[in-house]
C-alpha cells in the first residue's frame, strides 16, 4: 500500500522527505529516550535555549529530565576513534520553555549531526544539506551564514577585550549601530576601529559579493584570514553545485563563542518571521564534554511549518455515506471498495458520489417512484455534455414531466434541472483543477454553451 501524502500534516510530509534526503548522504537515524540524566543538561546549561526543565526522580533515585535538546545526547553517545565521521539524523520531540516564564512546549525537530575529524568536504556537505532541506520545504528560502572566526578576528583587530564580546555581539545581532557607536565612545575607540566594527552590522549579501568586499580587511590577522579562506572555499563549492544563489553572509547570525568555533547559520522561509533552521560548528561544545573531535549539524523546527500547511479543504471528505439498519451492507461495501480503487482523481468520484447518494440517501425498500427518480438521475449523469431534456427523460421513463419533477424532488430534495447544473459545475471544477483544458473546452465538455455561463 502506498503512502497517501494528502493525509499527512505539512510537518509530517517534510519529516519523511528529509529522512530520504539524509539517508541518501549516508546519515543513519539516531533514536534516543525521552529523558536523560539532569546532570548532563546542568553541566551544559549555557548551550540550551532555557535552563528550565521538566524533572523527576527515577526508581534508582537519579534526577532525570525530559530532554530539552538532542545534540547533547548525540555527543554523549559518540565514541572517539571511530573510523570516519559519525553521521546521524534524528526526528525527535524536545520539551522547552522560552527564556522567560513561558509554558513548556513539545517541539518536533528533525536534523543531523556530523561528528569526527571533519574537513572542508564535511563542512560543505552539512551546509549543502541545510540548503537542500530548506528547498524541500519551500522554494522561497534563504540561508544566512556567519563565521565565529571572522567575527572574533574583527573584534581582536579592533582592540575589543574578550570580556566585552557579548556587548558587541548583542549590538551586532540587533543590527544596532547606535549601541555600537555608544560602546566605541565609552571605550575610547577610534573612528577607524568603529568603522571596522560597523562592518559586522552593515555587511549583508551573497557570499561571493561580501567576501570580495571583505578581502582587504582579512589579510592581516591569522584568524580572519583562515576564516575568510574557509568561507571562500565553501562559496566556490556551493556555486559549483548550483546551491549558492540563496546563501547570504550575515554576521548578525547568533553563535555563542563559548561553544561555536566556526560556521554558524540560520534558515528562513517566506511568510515565517522566526527562523526554521539553525546550526553550526560546535567543536568547543564537544571539547567541553571531553571529546577531541570536530562537530557540525543543524536542527529544523517542524512546529513552525504548521503555518505553511495547505489551505483547509472545502469538504472533509470526497464522499458522504449515509446508511441505516435497512441498508444492503453488501452493496454498500462494494461501492466503498470502488471508491477506494478510484484513488486520487476526484473527477471520477463525482459520479460515484451520486451513485452512493442514490443507494444510501433513503436506504429503505424502494417504491416504484423512487426507482423512477434514480433512473432519472442516471440519465442526467450520462448526458452531462449533450444535456438530455426533461421531456426526453420523462418520455423514456413513460411518465409526465410534472410527475417526474415531483418524485425527483421528493427523492433528492432538488429539481432535475438544478441537479444537472450542479453535476456540470462539479465536473467543470474538477477539470479546471486537474486538467490542462482551456475554459472554453471545459465549458463545452460539461454541456455549457460558453464559459461565460
C-alpha positions as CSV (number, residue, x, y, z in Angstrom):
1,X,0.0,0.0,0.0
2,X,1.4,3.4,-1.0
3,X,1.6,6.3,1.5
4,X,-1.2,8.8,1.0
5,X,0.6,12.1,1.4
6,X,-2.6,14.1,1.5
7,X,-3.5,12.8,5.0
8,X,-0.2,14.0,6.5
9,X,0.3,17.4,8.0
10,X,2.8,19.7,6.5
11,X,5.5,19.0,9.1
12,X,4.9,15.2,8.7
13,X,5.4,15.3,5.0
14,X,8.6,17.4,5.5
15,X,9.9,14.9,8.0
16,X,9.5,11.9,5.6
17,X,11.1,13.8,2.6
18,X,14.1,14.9,4.7
19,X,14.6,11.4,6.0
20,X,15.1,10.2,2.5
21,X,17.5,13.1,1.7
22,X,19.7,12.4,4.7
23,X,19.9,8.7,4.2
24,X,20.9,9.2,0.6
25,X,24.0,11.0,2.0
26,X,24.9,8.2,4.4
27,X,23.3,9.5,7.6
28,X,21.7,7.0,9.9
29,X,18.9,7.6,12.3
30,X,19.7,8.3,15.9
31,X,16.9,7.2,18.3
32,X,17.0,8.3,21.9
33,X,15.0,8.1,25.1
34,X,12.6,10.9,26.0
35,X,14.7,11.7,29.0
36,X,18.4,12.0,30.1
37,X,20.1,12.5,33.5
38,X,19.5,16.0,34.6
39,X,23.3,16.4,35.3
40,X,24.0,16.3,31.5
41,X,22.0,19.5,31.0
42,X,23.1,21.3,34.2
43,X,26.7,21.0,33.1
44,X,25.9,22.5,29.7
45,X,23.0,24.8,30.5
46,X,24.5,27.7,28.6
47,X,24.2,25.7,25.4
48,X,20.4,25.4,26.0
49,X,17.7,27.8,25.0
50,X,16.5,27.8,28.6
51,X,17.8,26.3,31.8
52,X,14.2,25.4,32.9
53,X,13.5,21.7,32.5
54,X,10.8,19.2,33.5
55,X,12.4,16.8,36.0
56,X,11.6,13.7,38.0
57,X,13.4,11.2,40.2
58,X,13.5,7.6,38.8
59,X,13.4,4.3,40.7
60,X,17.2,4.5,41.3
61,X,16.9,7.9,42.9
62,X,18.6,9.6,40.0
63,X,17.2,13.0,38.9
64,X,16.1,12.8,35.3
65,X,14.9,15.5,32.8
66,X,12.7,15.3,29.8
67,X,15.1,16.2,27.0
68,X,15.3,19.9,26.1
69,X,18.0,19.2,23.4
70,X,19.1,16.3,21.1
71,X,22.7,17.4,20.3
72,X,24.0,16.9,23.8
73,X,22.7,13.3,23.8
74,X,24.4,12.6,20.5
75,X,27.7,13.9,21.7
76,X,27.5,11.9,24.9
77,X,26.9,8.7,22.9
78,X,29.7,9.4,20.4
79,X,32.8,7.2,20.9
80,X,36.2,8.7,20.0
81,X,38.4,6.9,17.4
82,X,35.5,5.7,15.2
83,X,36.5,5.2,11.5
84,X,35.4,8.3,9.7
85,X,32.9,10.9,11.0
86,X,29.8,9.7,12.7
87,X,26.8,10.9,10.6
88,X,23.4,10.7,12.2
89,X,20.0,12.3,11.7
90,X,17.0,12.4,14.1
91,X,13.3,13.0,14.4
92,X,12.7,13.8,18.0
93,X,10.5,15.9,20.3
94,X,12.1,18.2,22.8
95,X,10.5,19.9,25.8
96,X,11.4,23.5,26.2
97,X,10.2,26.8,27.7
98,X,11.3,30.2,26.5
99,X,13.8,32.4,28.1
100,X,11.1,34.0,30.2
101,X,8.3,32.3,32.1
102,X,6.6,30.8,29.1
103,X,4.9,27.4,29.5
104,X,6.7,24.3,28.4
105,X,6.1,23.2,24.8
106,X,6.6,20.0,22.8
107,X,8.8,20.9,19.9
108,X,9.2,18.5,17.0
109,X,12.6,18.6,15.5
110,X,14.4,16.9,12.6
111,X,18.1,17.5,12.0
112,X,21.5,15.9,11.6
113,X,24.9,15.9,13.2
114,X,28.4,15.1,11.7
115,X,30.9,14.4,14.4
116,X,34.6,13.4,14.0
117,X,37.7,14.5,12.1
118,X,35.9,17.0,9.8
119,X,37.5,18.5,6.7
120,X,36.2,21.1,4.1
121,X,34.1,18.5,2.4
122,X,32.1,17.7,5.5
123,X,31.5,21.4,6.2
124,X,30.2,21.7,2.7
125,X,28.0,18.6,3.0
126,X,26.3,19.9,6.1
127,X,25.7,23.4,4.6
128,X,24.5,21.8,1.3
129,X,22.1,19.6,3.2
130,X,20.8,22.6,5.1
131,X,20.2,24.3,1.7
132,X,18.5,21.2,0.2
133,X,16.4,20.8,3.3
134,X,15.0,24.3,3.1
135,X,14.4,23.9,-0.7
136,X,12.5,20.6,0.1
137,X,10.1,22.6,2.3
138,X,9.7,25.7,0.1
139,X,11.3,27.4,-2.9
140,X,11.2,30.7,-1.1
141,X,14.0,30.4,1.4
142,X,17.3,32.0,2.4
143,X,20.2,30.6,4.4
144,X,22.2,33.2,6.4
145,X,25.8,32.2,7.2
146,X,28.3,33.7,9.6
147,X,31.7,32.6,10.9
148,X,32.8,32.9,14.5
149,X,36.4,33.1,13.5
150,X,35.8,36.1,11.2
151,X,33.7,37.9,13.8
152,X,36.1,37.4,16.7
153,X,39.0,38.2,14.4
154,X,37.4,41.6,13.6
155,X,36.9,42.3,17.3
156,X,40.5,41.4,18.1
157,X,41.8,43.7,15.3
158,X,39.6,46.4,16.8
159,X,41.1,46.0,20.2
160,X,37.9,44.9,21.9
161,X,38.6,43.0,25.1
162,X,37.2,39.5,25.3
163,X,35.0,40.4,28.3
164,X,33.3,43.0,26.0
165,X,32.5,40.5,23.2
166,X,28.9,39.8,24.5
167,X,28.0,43.5,24.5
168,X,29.4,44.0,20.9
169,X,27.6,40.8,19.7
170,X,24.4,42.0,21.3
171,X,24.5,45.2,19.2
172,X,25.5,43.2,16.0
173,X,22.7,40.7,16.5
174,X,20.2,43.6,16.8
175,X,21.9,45.5,13.9
176,X,22.0,48.4,16.3
177,X,24.6,50.9,15.0
178,X,23.7,53.4,17.8
179,X,24.5,50.9,20.5
180,X,27.8,50.0,18.8
181,X,28.7,53.7,18.5
182,X,28.0,54.3,22.2
183,X,30.2,51.3,23.1
184,X,33.1,52.7,21.0
185,X,32.8,56.2,22.6
186,X,32.7,54.7,26.1
187,X,35.8,52.6,25.4
188,X,37.6,55.4,23.6
189,X,37.9,53.5,20.4
190,X,38.9,55.5,17.3
191,X,36.6,56.2,14.3
192,X,38.6,53.8,12.2
193,X,38.0,51.0,14.7
194,X,34.3,51.9,15.0
195,X,34.0,51.7,11.2
196,X,35.6,48.2,11.3
197,X,33.1,47.0,13.9
198,X,30.2,48.6,12.0
199,X,31.0,46.3,9.0
200,X,29.8,43.5,11.2
201,X,26.4,45.2,11.3
202,X,26.1,46.6,7.8
203,X,27.6,43.7,5.8
204,X,25.0,41.6,4.1
205,X,24.8,39.9,0.7
206,X,25.6,36.9,-1.4
207,X,28.7,35.1,-0.2
208,X,30.9,36.0,-3.2
209,X,29.9,39.7,-3.1
210,X,30.6,40.1,0.6
211,X,33.8,38.1,0.5
212,X,35.2,40.3,-2.2
213,X,34.3,43.4,-0.1
214,X,36.0,42.0,3.0
215,X,39.1,40.5,1.3
216,X,41.3,43.6,2.0
217,X,40.3,43.6,5.7
218,X,41.1,39.9,6.2
219,X,44.7,39.7,5.2
220,X,46.3,40.9,8.4
221,X,45.2,38.6,11.2
222,X,45.6,34.8,11.1
223,X,42.1,34.2,12.5
224,X,40.3,36.4,10.0
225,X,42.4,35.2,7.0
226,X,41.7,31.5,7.8
227,X,38.0,32.2,8.3
228,X,37.9,34.2,5.0
229,X,39.6,31.4,3.1
230,X,37.2,28.7,4.5
231,X,34.2,30.8,3.6
232,X,35.7,31.4,0.1
233,X,36.3,27.7,-0.5
234,X,32.8,26.9,0.7
235,X,31.3,29.6,-1.6
236,X,33.1,28.0,-4.5
237,X,31.8,24.5,-3.8
238,X,28.2,25.8,-3.3
239,X,28.3,27.7,-6.6
240,X,29.8,24.8,-8.5
241,X,26.9,22.6,-7.4
242,X,24.1,25.2,-8.0
243,X,23.4,25.8,-4.3
244,X,24.8,29.3,-3.7
245,X,22.1,31.6,-5.1
246,X,20.1,31.8,-1.8
247,X,23.0,31.7,0.7
248,X,24.0,35.0,2.2
249,X,26.6,36.2,4.6
250,X,25.2,37.9,7.7
251,X,27.3,38.4,10.8
252,X,24.2,39.0,13.0
253,X,23.5,35.3,12.9
254,X,23.9,34.3,16.6
255,X,26.6,31.8,17.7
256,X,27.8,31.6,21.3
257,X,31.6,31.9,21.1
258,X,31.9,29.6,24.2
259,X,30.5,26.7,22.1
260,X,30.7,27.5,18.4
261,X,34.1,27.6,16.7
262,X,33.5,28.3,13.0
263,X,30.5,28.4,10.7
264,X,27.1,29.3,12.1
265,X,23.9,29.6,10.0
266,X,20.2,30.1,10.2
267,X,17.5,29.3,7.6
268,X,14.3,31.3,6.9
269,X,11.2,30.8,4.9
270,X,8.9,33.3,3.3
271,X,6.0,34.4,5.5
272,X,7.6,33.0,8.6
273,X,9.2,35.6,10.9
274,X,11.1,33.1,13.0
275,X,13.9,31.0,11.6
276,X,13.0,27.4,10.9
277,X,16.6,26.1,10.8
278,X,19.7,26.7,12.9
279,X,23.1,25.1,13.1
280,X,26.8,25.5,13.1
281,X,30.2,24.1,14.1
282,X,30.3,23.3,17.8
283,X,33.8,22.0,18.3
284,X,34.1,23.8,21.7
285,X,31.0,22.1,22.9
286,X,32.4,18.7,22.1
287,X,35.7,19.6,23.7
288,X,33.9,20.7,26.8
289,X,32.2,17.3,27.0
290,X,35.6,15.6,26.9
291,X,35.7,14.6,23.2
292,X,38.6,15.5,20.9
293,X,36.9,15.9,17.6
294,X,35.0,18.3,15.4
295,X,31.3,18.6,15.1
296,X,28.7,20.3,12.9
297,X,25.0,20.0,12.4
298,X,21.6,21.7,12.3
299,X,18.0,21.4,13.5
300,X,14.8,22.2,11.8
301,X,11.8,23.3,13.9
302,X,8.9,21.4,12.4
303,X,6.3,23.0,14.5
304,X,6.9,26.3,12.7
305,X,5.9,24.6,9.4
306,X,2.2,24.2,10.6
307,X,1.7,27.8,9.4
308,X,2.8,26.8,5.9
309,X,0.2,23.9,5.6
310,X,-2.2,23.8,2.7
311,X,-5.5,25.7,2.9
312,X,-8.2,23.7,4.7
313,X,-10.3,21.8,2.0
314,X,-13.8,22.9,1.5
315,X,-15.1,19.4,2.5
316,X,-13.7,16.9,5.0
317,X,-14.3,14.0,2.6
318,X,-14.9,13.3,-1.1
319,X,-17.9,11.0,-0.5
320,X,-20.6,11.2,2.2
321,X,-22.0,7.8,3.2
322,X,-25.4,7.7,4.8
323,X,-26.9,4.4,5.9
324,X,-29.3,2.9,8.4
325,X,-30.4,-0.5,9.7
326,X,-32.2,-1.3,6.4
327,X,-29.1,-0.7,4.2
328,X,-27.9,-3.5,2.0
329,X,-24.4,-3.8,3.5
330,X,-23.1,-6.0,0.7
331,X,-24.0,-3.3,-1.9
332,X,-22.6,-0.6,0.5
333,X,-19.2,-2.3,1.0
334,X,-18.9,-3.0,-2.8
335,X,-19.4,0.7,-3.6
336,X,-17.0,1.8,-1.0
337,X,-14.4,-0.5,-2.4
338,X,-15.0,1.0,-5.8
339,X,-14.4,4.5,-4.3
340,X,-11.1,3.4,-2.8
341,X,-9.9,1.9,-6.1
342,X,-10.5,5.2,-7.8
343,X,-7.6,6.8,-5.9
344,X,-6.8,10.5,-6.1
345,X,-8.5,11.8,-9.3
346,X,-11.7,13.3,-7.9
347,X,-13.3,13.8,-11.3
348,X,-14.3,10.1,-11.3
349,X,-15.6,10.3,-7.8
350,X,-18.3,12.9,-8.8
351,X,-20.5,10.3,-10.4
352,X,-19.7,7.8,-7.7
353,X,-20.9,10.3,-5.1
354,X,-24.3,10.4,-6.8
355,X,-24.3,6.6,-7.1
356,X,-23.7,6.3,-3.4
357,X,-26.3,9.0,-2.7
358,X,-28.8,7.1,-4.9
359,X,-28.0,3.9,-3.0
360,X,-28.0,5.2,0.5
361,X,-29.8,8.5,0.8
362,X,-33.1,6.7,1.6
363,X,-32.0,3.2,2.3
364,X,-35.4,1.7,2.8
365,X,-37.3,-0.7,0.4
366,X,-37.7,1.3,-2.8
367,X,-41.1,2.2,-4.2
368,X,-41.6,2.3,-8.0
369,X,-41.5,6.2,-7.7
370,X,-38.1,6.0,-6.0
371,X,-36.7,3.7,-8.7
372,X,-38.0,6.1,-11.4
373,X,-36.2,9.1,-9.7
374,X,-33.0,7.1,-9.6
375,X,-33.3,6.2,-13.3
376,X,-33.8,9.9,-14.0
377,X,-30.6,10.8,-12.0
378,X,-28.6,8.2,-14.0
379,X,-29.9,9.7,-17.2
380,X,-28.7,13.2,-16.1
381,X,-25.3,11.7,-15.3
382,X,-24.9,10.1,-18.7
383,X,-26.0,13.2,-20.6
384,X,-23.9,15.9,-18.9
385,X,-22.4,17.0,-22.2
386,X,-25.4,16.8,-24.5
387,X,-27.9,17.7,-21.8
388,X,-30.9,15.4,-22.3
389,X,-34.1,17.4,-21.9
390,X,-36.5,16.7,-19.1
391,X,-39.2,15.9,-21.8
392,X,-36.9,13.3,-23.3
393,X,-36.1,11.7,-19.9
394,X,-39.8,11.7,-19.0
395,X,-40.7,10.1,-22.3
396,X,-38.1,7.3,-21.9
397,X,-39.5,6.6,-18.4
398,X,-43.1,6.8,-19.6
399,X,-44.2,9.4,-17.1
400,X,-45.2,13.1,-17.4
401,X,-42.7,15.9,-16.8
402,X,-44.6,17.2,-13.8
403,X,-44.8,13.8,-12.2
404,X,-41.0,13.3,-12.8
405,X,-40.2,16.6,-11.2
406,X,-42.4,15.8,-8.2
407,X,-40.9,12.4,-7.5
408,X,-37.3,13.6,-8.1
409,X,-37.7,16.5,-5.7
410,X,-39.2,14.1,-3.1
411,X,-36.2,11.7,-3.5
412,X,-33.3,14.2,-3.8
413,X,-34.7,17.5,-2.4
414,X,-34.0,19.3,-5.6
415,X,-35.2,19.6,-9.2
416,X,-33.8,17.7,-12.1
417,X,-32.7,20.9,-13.8
418,X,-30.8,22.1,-10.7
419,X,-29.3,18.7,-10.2
420,X,-28.0,18.7,-13.8
421,X,-26.5,22.2,-13.2
422,X,-24.7,21.0,-10.0
423,X,-23.3,18.0,-11.7
424,X,-22.0,20.1,-14.6
425,X,-20.4,22.6,-12.2
426,X,-18.8,19.9,-10.2
427,X,-17.3,18.3,-13.3
428,X,-16.1,21.7,-14.5
429,X,-14.5,22.5,-11.2
430,X,-12.6,19.2,-11.3
431,X,-11.5,19.7,-14.9
432,X,-10.2,23.2,-14.0
433,X,-8.2,21.7,-11.1
434,X,-6.8,18.6,-12.7
435,X,-6.7,19.1,-16.5
436,X,-5.0,21.4,-19.0
437,X,-8.1,22.1,-21.0
438,X,-9.0,25.7,-21.7
439,X,-12.1,27.3,-20.1
440,X,-13.9,27.1,-23.5
441,X,-13.1,23.4,-23.9
442,X,-14.2,22.7,-20.3
443,X,-17.5,24.5,-20.8
444,X,-18.3,22.5,-23.9
445,X,-17.2,19.3,-22.2
446,X,-19.6,20.0,-19.3
447,X,-22.5,20.9,-21.5
448,X,-22.4,24.7,-21.2
449,X,-22.8,26.8,-24.3
450,X,-19.9,29.1,-23.2
451,X,-17.6,29.6,-20.3
452,X,-19.4,32.9,-19.6
453,X,-22.3,30.8,-18.3
